[in-house]
Amino acid sequence: MPKSRVRRRMVFTPPQERTTVRVGNPRWLVPVMLAAFAIGLLWIVVYYVSETEYPIDSLGAWNMAVGFGLILVGFFLSMRWR
């Protein structure tokens, strides 16, 4: 019967020192995110309440796109929130 090989033990090497990585938000993220949500919502509400006369009359129906765009910016910023 063949003889099995002898296994050598691995030499223990201590783990390298880890550097601390800052996991968190930049200080500006939450206020800008909430402001984008609020301004976008307010933009759409003013557009409807003023019967399409305000915030910017020359944009017409594109005022809705501006409002939803601001809300979309808020959602993209919320994805970075930890």
N, C-alpha and C positions, 0 to 999 in steps of 0.2 A: 504494500500500500504506500502511495507517495506521501511524503512528509509535507505538511502545510507550511507556508512561509511564516516567518515571525514578523509581526507588524511593529513598526517603530512608532513610538508616540511622538506627536508633534510637539515642538517646543512652544511653551506658552509665551506669547508676546502680549504685553498689556495694550489695551486700546489707546489710540492716539487721543490727545486732548481735543475736545470739541470746542469750537468757537460758538458763542451764543449768537443766534440769529434772531433778530427782532421780528416777531410775528405779531402783526397788529395793523392798525389803520394809520394812515397819515391823519394828522389832526384836522385837515380841511375836508376830509371825505364825507363824513356824516352831515355836517352843515350844508355842504354843496348839494348832496343827494336830496336832503329834505327840501332845500330851497328849489331845486329843479322840479320836484313833485308838486310843491305848493304853487309855484309860478305857472307851471303848465296847466294845472287844474284851474287856477284863477283866470288864466288867459281864456280857456274854453268857456268858463262860466260867464265872464264879461262879454264874450262874443255872442253867446245866446241871449243873455239878459238885455243887451243893448240892441237886439234884433239886427245883428250883423253890421252894426255901424261902427263899433269900436272893437278892439284896441287899435288896429290900423285899417282904416277904411279902404285904402287902395289895394290891400292884399285880397280882399273878398273872402272866398271860401278857403284860401290858403292859411287863414288864421287858425283853422282847425289843425292843419299840418304843423304849424308852429307850436301849438299847445301840446299835441301828441308827441312832437319831437322832443320837447322839454321833458315830458313824462318818460319818454324812452331813454333819454340821457340819465334820468334818475334811476331807471331800472338797470342800465349798464353799470352805473356806479354802485348799485346795491350788490352786484355780483362780486365786487372787490372787497366788500365789507366782511371783516372777520370778527 
